[in-house]
Amino acid sequence: MKKIILFFVLICAIISCVEHGIQEDPHGEIVELNDSISIQYAEGFEVEYGEGFIKIITRSIPGNQFFKDSIYLVTNSNFILLPTLKRVSPSDGRIVCQSSTYLAYLCAIEQLDKVTGICGIDYVVNDATKELLKSNGTSEICPSDQIDLEALFASNAALFFTYPFGSSTEADKYSSKGIQTLLIAEYLEKTQLARLEWIKLFGLLTGQSKKANDYFDAVELAYTTLRDETPPLNKSFIMNLPFQDEWYMPSSKSVGVELIEDAGLTYFYQAEDGTENKLHAKEEVWNDGIEADYWIIIAREEPGFTLSDLCAQSPIYQAFKSVKDKHVIFCNTAEVDYFASGVVEPHVILKDLLFATNQIVGHEPQYFFLLE
Amino acid sequence: MKKNRDIIKISAITCLILIAFWFNLIIGEVQIASNDVFFILGGGTVDNPSWSYIVESRFNRSIVAILAGGALGVSGLVLQVFFRNPLAGPGVLGITSGASFGVAVVVLGGASMTSIGGSLGIILAGVFGALFVLILLLILARFIRNSITLLVTGLMFGYFTSALINILYLWANETDTRAYIIWGLGSFEGLSNQELVILLTVILSGLGLSFLLIKPLNALVTGVEYAASIGVNIRRTRVLIILITGVLAAIVTVYCGPIGFVGIAVPQLIRYLIKSTNHAVILSAVFIGGGFLALFSDLIVRLTSNHLPLNTVTALIGAPIIIAVIINLNRRHAEI
């Protein structure tokens, strides 16, 4: 009997510890967050508001490899969390990013100065961003594609935004050195606006919720207005360039394809499901390229790449309908920051596409332009 | 009698090449009827303009496969006789690695594989790299009598050049790195008509020159001393061997990537099939055999919708043959 009582008491003690993981510290300070966020589109993160803390949860989207992560944004340090729970304060400030896409979000809410380290600083396409990072003393933490632990610890970061795969998921390794991690998978979102909405998460964690909300609302309005005013063109399009014998084509549900479809075009490979890139044989796309009205290419080429340069890559391109009609729309990722800045400027991309397909006039293209 | 059998076998391999060639023309992601393929090859045009390009692409690819496989086979045969080692070949001796390093210097240095300047630079760099390794090997061969030790030295060259290429990656951008890695998987695809003409000219020249080696090769089978005693000019033979094997291996490596196993496996297979000791017969048979193996490997690549890299297929076919040679070597001294 004594053993049973002892066991019961022990269980109660353990449960009470868990339930009261958040305890009050009478000497703590209170940080006022100037706005709360609500999520309309994004599926990959959610926010729970509590007394003195905000719990931010990031998770995989159904259909992808499962992961779940969370962090407590402590707004009132009277509350003390269990050591096993990840916590960060908006005033902590110092951030390390594993992807340059996160920089685009932080840049949009003017928080780049908080970035103390990044993976692949030399691969940041936006020159202004790169210069700013270098002038801020932002350090490279992945000099050889892998995370350099010494460089990461030396960056003195409080929060490390990472991919949900690879060694970056080993949160314990970093938290023991005082760096909290948060898995970010904005790329899994199914729509452009859902991807953009992650700006609210970055706003929340940097204490700039209002700025993030305002930015999102403005872009959302611009984007949806353009989209809703665009009638279907009944013109088909294919995408990208081959690599040797293989031609990776986004599937019809990918964010990039949906954005182009919002410009009134119809994807040639509509029947293919999924969000990931699909491998097509080059011959197959050659055969389809003869019929497709538009050819939208997102690729890294030499500056000043022309239609002649494209045709020099393969003589069959001259037989493509899009090439004959000069309907090749190109985004040179060597010159524009499509994969990062493009995520927070979908309205600009949509405008570029509408301009390239002669649906609007008087626009200065930034990402996509017609190849001459 | 033996001669007749050899002729029948060589004719059979030639027929297999023609069959594989035809399959390569009609099999693909886009179904084109045989009569349309004939019509296009005859210079006619069909309703779908893309088909002409597709058939031309398949035709070029098949020609490249035959030339590349044949060139690697001949290169391997000459090296095996000269080094008196059945495991010698452009891949094992580090010649392919030398050519790869030359290509890496140019490609990872930022030159496009499709630009005219870049293409010429890549060819020169590849040939220079291959010749450099081969000359180095020939110098070392004077001091290293054991043929296995020489092979290990060749393998070390391969590791050394791989290490140098890894250093080059540090300065290369993403696009160049990707281009180099994809090139390294090997492919007979994507050569333009001009590039095909260059490949054809160089390989046929190399093949023509290799026929000058027939008499020396016949003599070298019995040893360098014996060959010299019957009047073979060893110095001239050595220069020809360097030139022919280096250029053949380099041009194939430059245009198709470092293709493994063909150079070693084909001469062994042909020696097993063909009983003649005359290198005029063996050389021709090796060229045809190499062409067939390469074309057959490419057919498998195409049947898997290009999901299998060429080097994977050549390894699956070539590695068992080489293992069989090693087992045979263990049992008795393999005859060259």
HADDOCK unambig.tbl for C-alpha pairs under 7 A between the chains (distance, minus, plus):
assign (segid A and resid 244 and name CA) (segid B and resid 189 and name CA) 6.78 0.50 0.50
assign (segid A and resid 244 and name CA) (segid B and resid 190 and name CA) 6.37 0.50 0.50
assign (segid A and resid 245 and name CA) (segid B and resid 189 and name CA) 6.81 0.50 0.50
assign (segid A and resid 245 and name CA) (segid B and resid 306 and name CA) 6.79 0.50 0.50
assign (segid A and resid 281 and name CA) (segid B and resid 29 and name CA) 6.45 0.50 0.50
assign (segid A and resid 281 and name CA) (segid B and resid 305 and name CA) 6.62 0.50 0.50
assign (segid A and resid 283 and name CA) (segid B and resid 29 and name CA) 6.32 0.50 0.50
assign (segid A and resid 283 and name CA) (segid B and resid 30 and name CA) 6.28 0.50 0.50
assign (segid A and resid 283 and name CA) (segid B and resid 54 and name CA) 6.28 0.50 0.50
assign (segid A and resid 284 and name CA) (segid B and resid 29 and name CA) 5.87 0.50 0.50
assign (segid A and resid 284 and name CA) (segid B and resid 30 and name CA) 5.74 0.50 0.50
assign (segid A and resid 286 and name CA) (segid B and resid 50 and name CA) 6.24 0.50 0.50
assign (segid A and resid 287 and name CA) (segid B and resid 50 and name CA) 5.45 0.50 0.50
assign (segid A and resid 290 and name CA) (segid B and resid 50 and name CA) 6.69 0.50 0.50
assign (segid A and resid 316 and name CA) (segid B and resid 50 and name CA) 6.84 0.50 0.50
assign (segid A and resid 316 and name CA) (segid B and resid 53 and name CA) 6.02 0.50 0.50
